[in-house]
Structure formats: C-alpha cells, structure tokens
Amino acid sequence: MNFQQLRSVRETVRQGFNLTEVALVLHTSQPGVSRQIRELEEELGVEIFVRAGKRLTGLTPPGEVVLPIVERLLIEADNLKRAGADFAAQDRGTLTIAATHSQARYALPPAVRDFRATHPDVVLQLHQGSPRQVAQMLLDGEADIGIATEALAGYEDLVALPCYSWSHVVVVPRDHALAQEADRGLTLTLPRLSEFALITYETGYTGRSHIDEAFARHALVPNVVLAAMDADVIKTYVELGMGVGLVASIAYDEACDAGLRAIDARHLFATNMTRLALRRGAYLRRYAYEFIRCFAPPLTPELIGQAMASSEGSRFEI
C-alpha cells in the first residue's frame, strides 16, 4: 500500500469516476491510475469501485467504508509534512485563506496588514468563493482557514468558530424617500420596505437567509429585482436608481459611499454571525494561529484546540 494508490482512489471519487481527469490532476497516465487502484483492491481483497466494462461508475459497499479511511490517512500524511515544515522553517511558508467577497473586501484587510507586519516571510494566498465553495476548499485541503457567514457550520468535518456578529443596513440615494423619512425620525418597517424594488445578496450569501426569513414571518414577499454576491455591485445599482439596497453594515463606508445614505436595519433582520472554519483533524502551523489571532483575538490556540477535539458537531460557541 502506498500514498499514490490512496490518492488515486480519492481523486477518482472527486473527479466523478473520470479516470482521464484523475490522471490530469495526479500528473500521471490513465493506465497508471487504473493500475494503482487495482493493486490496492488486490491488497485489500475487495473491490472499491463498481465497474461497467472498463469504466468506473461508483463505490461498492466496501468502497463506501474504505473511502473515509483513505481521506483520514491522506490528511494525516499532510499533517506530517506540515509538522516537519513547521520545525524546519518556523516563520516561512504559505497560508491559504478562503473567504467570501464581503469578508475578503471588508473584514480581512486589517488582519492581513497586521499579520504581514510580523510575518513577512509567509506567503498569503486568498481565494474567494461562495460559502459552500469556501467549505469545499477546506474539505479538499486547498485552504487552511475559511471565513464566511453562511454554510460553514453545516459540515461535520469542519469546526466553525464564531468571530463577530453584524447586522444589515438599507442603502438608498441621499434624496430617496426612505432617506427623507429617516431624517424626520420615522422608523423603517418591513411593510414600508416591501413597497420598493430591492437589490441584495444572492441566496446563500452574507445573511440573505435572515432577510428572507424576516419577510416570510410578516407574510410579505420582497420584490428582489437584482441579486449579487458583491456589496459593491449592489451599491452601484442602488446609485443608478434601480432599487433599495440591503447590504452588510461593514460594506457601507460613509466616506467612500458619499452618494448613498445608510439606514439602520438591525430591528428588521436577525443578527448574523461570521465564522472562521478549520478542517477537523488538520495540523495548523504556528503562524496560522497568529493569523487567526489577528482576525479574531478571542480565538486562542487553547480554545481552537478544544474546539478541534470536541465531539459536539461542527458549530462551536464561545
């Protein structure tokens, strides 16, 4: 048994049983992948994959049992490499952060600045994606740390730690009727908001679920005319007069968004929690803990270790 055989099995599942794609990912030949899989099956004495002729079409019942073990073995092999690298070069290496646009654009810059000031020899790689893509990058070992508001707490193989809470704001042009009503001291209500075309986040992004839940509780149907994953895009179309915007409070900057007025909406929508996620069982190099401290000071190495060892599921509260 060797790691190339294990990688062949894992990638075959990841690539939808397409051995041509597996060979490309592993930088080898398709016959080589087939040979690695067959040799492992012969050594184990079971068939891992269902076959239709020469094609692999799925996992056998033994394969369903074997796959999680293969995943754990490869994770621990990666952990060994990281542990060795940690001692060989304590302050050098690469740290990969996966985050949604809102986190990368508005929440992460101060942490990146502070971390770079003390760890100039660590290369930071920042990948952006949807919350589900962030989670998948962690699960696939393509990212060390994931940061998002939605979805991360729903994966058993991830530990999702709370970082900070935030609310939404309504953004409108400064001459908008809602801005004038706010100036007169009138409190914005959901029925009043539902009278306007709305521009907000796509489903699954940046607290959109709390927006939908609030309207549903009041038996209202929001008139969402445009949905985007990017607050800057939302604000651009609000400035064009296409509708009223609903964005994260951190996405509004009075100096940069001089043409817009923000109206507090915390009384309308539930508070959101941004979480930092780690793959359960992954080895974190010391500078990863330092980055986490820069982003969320309450998340100490001791607390992170406690959460990683917890059997209470993916969501861990402090």
Secondary structure, 3 states (H helix, E strand, C coil): CCHHHHHHHHHHHHCCCCHHHHHHHHCCCHHHHHHHHHHHHHHHCCCCEEEECCEEEEECHHHHHHHHHHHHHHHHHHHHHHHHHHHHCCCCEEEEEEECHHHHHHHCHHHHHHHHHHCCCEEEEEEECCHHHHHHHHHCCCCCEEEECCCHHHCCCEEEEEEEEECEEEEEECCCHHHHHHHCCCCCCHHHHCCCEEEEECCCCCCHHHHHHHHHHCCCCCEEEEEECCHHHHHHHHHCCCCEEEEEHHHCCCCCCCCEEEEECCCCCCCEEEEEEEECCCCCCHHHHHHHHHHCCCCCHHHHHHHHHCCCCCECCC
